[in-house]
Structure formats: C-alpha cells, structure tokens
Amino acid sequence: MLLPRLYAIIIIIGGYLVCKMIFKQWPLRKSQSEEETETIPGSIFMRLIGFGIIIGQLIYIWIIFSKVFMIADSISLIFLLLKIIFTGLIALMLYKNIRG
C-alpha cells in the first residue's frame, strides 16, 4: 500500500525537478542579449522531452484521481470538482510559466 504512493511521489517530484532543469537550461523565451550557444534542434528536442514529462505527469495524476472517483460513488461530485480545480490550477501554472 505504501509502495505505490511512494512511486507516485517519486514520479511527480522527479519529473518536476527534471523539467525545471530542462527549462532552466533551455528557456522558452530568451533575452535579446543572450547569445545562441546551443543548436536549435538540440534545444527543441530537450523542450519536447520536458513537455512530454509534463503531459505524462498530468495523465498520471488524472489516472490517480479517476481511481478515487470510481471508488467513491456517493461523493463523486466532490471528487469531480476537485479534479477540475486541480487540472485548472496545473494549466494556469503552466501558462504563467510559459508567459514568463
């Protein structure tokens, strides 16, 4: 029972740290004075890996909430609202992070 929860924590926190490292090294928006030190295909590939990790985490979180949603039939509306709010917050954080 404890091991699957530990895996979920490791996946989410580890993915966050990897994405933070990728987007710190290759930001989406570069300043005008910054010189191009990395080739464009390499930076695009790393950004795609970062977005893939983010999408994978969102799908994993959605699966976890879906299992909770299926278990609790009597209070399913509350879990549906929590799912919508949580997904909206993640989308808002991603939007603010991309906008700079």
Backbone as CSV, one residue per row, in Angstrom:
resi,resn,N_x,N_y,N_z,CA_x,CA_y,CA_z,C_x,C_y,C_z
1,MET,0.815,-1.189,0.000,0.000,0.000,0.000,0.861,1.256,0.000
2,LEU,1.954,1.213,0.714,2.820,2.378,0.802,3.689,2.536,-0.442
3,LEU,4.076,1.419,-1.049,4.974,1.466,-2.199,4.369,2.178,-3.413
4,PRO,3.104,1.950,-3.806,2.552,2.703,-4.936,2.482,4.205,-4.675
5,ARG,2.217,4.591,-3.433,2.191,6.015,-3.101,3.592,6.607,-3.195
6,LEU,4.581,5.842,-2.777,5.964,6.299,-2.879,6.373,6.452,-4.340
7,TYR,5.942,5.523,-5.197,6.216,5.639,-6.632,5.586,6.897,-7.212
8,ALA,4.363,7.188,-6.805,3.685,8.389,-7.305,4.442,9.641,-6.893
9,ILE,4.900,9.695,-5.655,5.654,10.861,-5.184,6.966,10.991,-5.946
10,ILE,7.648,9.874,-6.157,8.927,9.911,-6.880,8.722,10.353,-8.324
11,ILE,7.677,9.851,-8.978,7.412,10.215,-10.366,7.092,11.695,-10.486
12,ILE,6.242,12.209,-9.615,5.824,13.603,-9.728,6.959,14.553,-9.352
13,ILE,7.641,14.308,-8.237,8.722,15.201,-7.813,9.927,15.075,-8.743
14,GLY,10.271,13.854,-9.134,11.398,13.666,-10.051,11.145,14.311,-11.402
15,GLY,9.931,14.173,-11.916,9.580,14.825,-13.182,9.635,16.329,-13.080
16,TYR,9.189,16.869,-11.942,9.255,18.312,-11.727,10.699,18.798,-11.744
17,LEU,11.576,18.089,-11.048,12.981,18.507,-10.999,13.647,18.416,-12.371
18,VAL,13.344,17.367,-13.116,13.919,17.226,-14.455,13.420,18.344,-15.366
19,CYS,12.105,18.634,-15.325,11.551,19.711,-16.162,12.125,21.060,-15.767
20,LYS,12.296,21.281,-14.474,12.876,22.544,-14.010,14.297,22.705,-14.543
21,MET,15.060,21.619,-14.528,16.425,21.663,-15.036,16.440,21.914,-16.552
22,ILE,15.542,21.254,-17.277,15.492,21.427,-18.735,15.125,22.855,-19.096
23,PHE,14.086,23.396,-18.472,13.628,24.729,-18.851,14.502,25.840,-18.265
24,LYS,15.348,25.517,-17.281,16.330,26.499,-16.822,17.490,26.572,-17.821
25,GLN,17.890,25.424,-18.349,18.980,25.378,-19.328,18.543,25.917,-20.689
26,TRP,17.336,25.560,-21.128,16.801,25.998,-22.422,15.451,26.676,-22.198
27,PRO,15.446,27.946,-21.792,14.159,28.618,-21.541,13.361,28.804,-22.827
28,LEU,12.049,28.934,-22.670,11.184,29.111,-23.836,11.374,30.479,-24.473
29,ARG,11.669,31.464,-23.667,11.856,32.823,-24.165,13.245,33.296,-23.757
30,LYS,14.103,33.590,-24.735,15.453,34.035,-24.451,15.521,35.550,-24.524
31,SER,16.448,36.113,-23.750,16.626,37.563,-23.804,17.349,37.937,-25.097
32,GLN,17.210,39.190,-25.489,17.788,39.644,-26.754,19.318,39.646,-26.712
33,SER,19.909,39.903,-25.550,21.367,39.986,-25.467,22.032,38.617,-25.325
34,GLU,21.271,37.602,-25.073,21.832,36.276,-24.876,22.264,35.672,-26.209
35,GLU,23.483,35.159,-26.238,23.987,34.560,-27.469,23.481,33.126,-27.593
36,GLU,23.382,32.673,-28.819,22.927,31.307,-29.097,24.114,30.368,-28.915
37,THR,24.115,29.606,-27.820,25.231,28.704,-27.554,24.901,27.267,-27.927
38,GLU,23.642,26.951,-28.042,23.219,25.583,-28.343,22.529,25.569,-29.693
39,THR,22.655,24.467,-30.377,21.977,24.366,-31.665,20.474,24.320,-31.461
40,ILE,19.747,24.814,-32.432,18.289,24.866,-32.343,17.661,23.473,-32.237
41,PRO,18.053,22.473,-33.039,17.401,21.155,-32.904,17.601,20.520,-31.529
42,GLY,18.769,20.722,-30.920,19.005,20.160,-29.587,18.115,20.777,-28.541
43,SER,17.935,22.090,-28.611,17.087,22.745,-27.618,15.615,22.387,-27.837
44,ILE,15.202,22.257,-29.080,13.818,21.871,-29.358,13.562,20.450,-28.862
45,PHE,14.529,19.555,-29.052,14.383,18.181,-28.581,14.259,18.129,-27.064
46,MET,15.079,18.894,-26.361,15.007,18.899,-24.901,13.699,19.508,-24.414
47,ARG,13.220,20.541,-25.097,11.932,21.127,-24.712,10.799,20.130,-24.948
48,LEU,10.871,19.360,-26.037,9.857,18.334,-26.280,9.882,17.258,-25.197
49,ILE,11.076,16.902,-24.744,11.180,15.943,-23.639,10.538,16.527,-22.385
50,GLY,10.798,17.794,-22.109,10.196,18.448,-20.950,8.680,18.476,-21.024
51,PHE,8.140,18.839,-22.186,6.687,18.852,-22.344,6.105,17.447,-22.272
52,GLY,6.849,16.461,-22.764,6.400,15.070,-22.662,6.315,14.616,-21.214
53,ILE,7.293,15.020,-20.404,7.261,14.681,-18.981,6.069,15.337,-18.304
54,ILE,5.811,16.604,-18.634,4.674,17.317,-18.037,3.360,16.648,-18.421
55,ILE,3.206,16.293,-19.686,1.979,15.636,-20.139,1.830,14.268,-19.458
56,GLY,2.925,13.530,-19.331,2.882,12.238,-18.647,2.478,12.376,-17.188
57,GLN,2.986,13.412,-16.518,2.601,13.639,-15.126,1.118,13.972,-15.013
58,LEU,0.623,14.807,-15.923,-0.797,15.158,-15.882,-1.686,13.934,-16.110
59,ILE,-1.275,13.069,-17.034,-2.041,11.846,-17.277,-1.998,10.939,-16.046
60,TYR,-0.833,10.836,-15.423,-0.694,10.004,-14.227,-1.563,10.533,-13.093
61,ILE,-1.563,11.855,-12.881,-2.405,12.454,-11.852,-3.875,12.240,-12.187
62,TRP,-4.224,12.356,-13.465,-5.611,12.132,-13.876,-6.043,10.689,-13.596
63,ILE,-5.157,9.722,-13.834,-5.471,8.312,-13.559,-5.683,8.101,-12.059
64,ILE,-4.835,8.718,-11.243,-4.988,8.579,-9.792,-6.337,9.133,-9.349
65,PHE,-6.697,10.337,-9.832,-7.979,10.916,-9.451,-9.146,10.106,-10.018
66,SER,-8.983,9.513,-11.185,-10.054,8.698,-11.751,-10.327,7.465,-10.904
67,LYS,-9.269,6.852,-10.375,-9.466,5.697,-9.499,-10.187,6.104,-8.223
68,VAL,-9.825,7.244,-7.676,-10.516,7.731,-6.485,-11.965,8.051,-6.826
69,PHE,-12.179,8.609,-8.012,-13.524,8.968,-8.455,-14.399,7.723,-8.615
70,MET,-13.828,6.616,-9.090,-14.592,5.381,-9.267,-14.887,4.706,-7.931
71,ILE,-13.989,4.829,-6.979,-14.177,4.177,-5.681,-15.314,4.838,-4.900
72,ALA,-15.356,6.151,-4.916,-16.324,6.875,-4.093,-17.522,7.283,-4.933
73,ASP,-18.507,6.418,-5.026,-19.709,6.734,-5.804,-20.615,7.723,-5.083
74,SER,-20.638,7.667,-3.773,-21.571,8.511,-3.040,-21.135,9.974,-3.027
75,ILE,-19.850,10.244,-3.040,-19.376,11.626,-3.030,-18.609,11.941,-4.310
76,SER,-19.075,11.417,-5.420,-18.349,11.559,-6.679,-18.340,12.999,-7.193
77,LEU,-19.351,13.781,-6.896,-19.391,15.161,-7.359,-18.253,15.983,-6.753
78,ILE,-17.937,15.713,-5.488,-16.840,16.434,-4.831,-15.516,16.117,-5.514
79,PHE,-15.288,14.848,-5.832,-14.048,14.476,-6.498,-13.990,15.025,-7.923
80,LEU,-15.127,15.093,-8.582,-15.155,15.691,-9.918,-14.767,17.161,-9.851
81,LEU,-15.304,17.883,-8.885,-14.942,19.296,-8.722,-13.465,19.458,-8.364
82,LEU,-12.963,18.581,-7.485,-11.537,18.648,-7.147,-10.666,18.364,-8.362
83,LYS,-11.080,17.419,-9.188,-10.336,17.099,-10.406,-10.283,18.297,-11.343
84,ILE,-11.419,18.943,-11.537,-11.480,20.098,-12.431,-10.639,21.247,-11.883
85,ILE,-10.739,21.506,-10.583,-9.965,22.593,-9.973,-8.469,22.298,-10.057
86,PHE,-8.069,21.065,-9.742,-6.658,20.701,-9.766,-6.084,20.797,-11.184
87,THR,-6.817,20.305,-12.156,-6.366,20.385,-13.544,-6.281,21.838,-14.006
88,GLY,-7.230,22.645,-13.600,-7.198,24.066,-13.946,-6.012,24.779,-13.319
89,LEU,-5.698,24.455,-12.072,-4.536,25.067,-11.420,-3.234,24.680,-12.115
90,ILE,-3.114,23.420,-12.504,-1.904,22.988,-13.211,-1.797,23.705,-14.557
91,ALA,-2.908,23.820,-15.263,-2.892,24.527,-16.546,-2.532,25.998,-16.345
92,LEU,-3.043,26.624,-15.289,-2.708,28.019,-15.004,-1.229,28.182,-14.678
93,MET,-0.667,27.253,-13.899,0.756,27.325,-13.576,1.607,27.154,-14.828
94,LEU,1.225,26.225,-15.694,1.960,26.042,-16.948,1.876,27.290,-17.822
95,TYR,0.698,27.890,-17.898,0.508,29.097,-18.705,1.360,30.241,-18.177
96,LYS,1.374,30.445,-16.855,2.185,31.515,-16.276,3.662,31.244,-16.444
97,ASN,4.061,29.971,-16.375,5.470,29.613,-16.550,5.911,29.871,-17.984
98,ILE,5.052,29.607,-18.958,5.414,29.827,-20.350,5.452,31.322,-20.659
99,ARG,4.512,32.087,-20.094,4.467,33.521,-20.349,5.645,34.268,-19.728
100,GLY,6.295,33.669,-18.768,7.488,34.283,-18.184,7.124,35.038,-16.981
